[in-house]
Every structure is written in C-alpha cells, then in structure tokens.
C-alpha cells in the first residue's frame, strides 16, 4: 500500500476476499458531482461515521489517489446531471433538457 500503513483492525477486516455492500449519496449540479460514502458493510461488519472516515483516509485516498470522495468534481462527457431511482439512472447532457 502506498503512503502510511493501514490501521491493523482495518487491515485485518479488508484482507482476502470479502463480500462488500455500500451506501453512496450522489449529488449533481450543473456538470459537477459530489459522491459521499455513507455506509460500508464488509462481511456483515458495518462501518459508518469515524471508522468509515478512517478507512477512506487510510485506504481509498492512498490506493486510489484519483478517486473523489467527499469533494466536488467536474463530470466529463458533457454530463449535466444524474438522477438515480431504484434500478435506473437518468443522465442529462448539457444543452439537452
């Protein structure tokens, strides 16, 4: 892993193959997006709040430096907004409403 070593409890939780589910919140406004990871479940163990922030800081940020969590970024391909509903996503391109 790049950067600082991971906290031992997180390293043990994430070692090997694990079943993972995540709850993300997506906001899009005028060609910009914000993605927040609100909850992560790893093999039935739930991470929220401070432990999830620690995981994002120590693992995601170090291993995937181009990932943009908890910060606004410009969307590519002329995407203006993305609206999510159960089982579908509606993408609106700039200039096409």
N, C-alpha and C positions, 0 to 999 in steps of 0.2 A: 504494500500500500504506500502511496505517496504521502509526503508530509508527516505529521505526528502519528505515533502508534495509537490504535483504537483502544478505547476503554475495554478491559478484559471481559466484563459481562456482555458488552455488545459484540465483541469478537466471538465469544462462545455461542451467543444466540444466532449469529449470522454464518457460522462456519458450516460447510457442507451444503447439501441441497435442502431447501426449506419451502414449504407452501406459504405464499405471501398474498395478502389482500390489503388494499389501500383505499382510503377515502381522500379524494382530492377535491379542492374547490377551485374552479376556473372562472376568472372574470376577464372579459374582453371589452375594450373601449377604443373606438377609432384606430384600429390597427395595432393596438398594444394588448398584451395579455399578462395576467398575474396568475400563477399556479401556487396554491398552498396545499401542502401535505398535512392533513388534519389528524389522520389516524392510520396506523400501520399495525397489521396483525401478522406475526411470524409464528407459524406452527401453533396457533391458539394463544400466543402471548401478545397482549395488546400494548402498543407504545403510543402514548399521547403526551401532550404537554412537554415538560422539561426533558424527559428521556428521549422523546422524538426529536426535539431540537438538538440534543447532543448527537444523536445518530446522523442527522442531516449535516451538522457541522463537521463531525469527525469522519464520516464515511462518504456521503454523497459529494460534498464540496471537494474533498481530497481526490476521490476516484473519478469524478466527472466534473472537472472544472468549468466546462461549458454549460452545465445544467443551470437553469434559472428557476430556483425555488424561492418563494417569498420576495421576489423582486420583479418589477415591471420590465418587459422586454418587447421589442418591435416584432410583430409577426411577419413572416415572409409571404411571398406569392400573392401579394395584394389582398390578403385576408383582412377584412374589416372587423367582423365579429364572429364568434362561435357560440351557438346556443345549444345546450345539452338538455335532452329529455331522456327518460328511460328508453334505452335501446337505440337512440338515434342522436345524431349531431347535425345541426343546420349551420352551414358555413356561408357567410355573406361576404362577397368580394367588394372591394372599394369601387364605387361607381355603379353598382348593381343592387338596387334595393327593391 
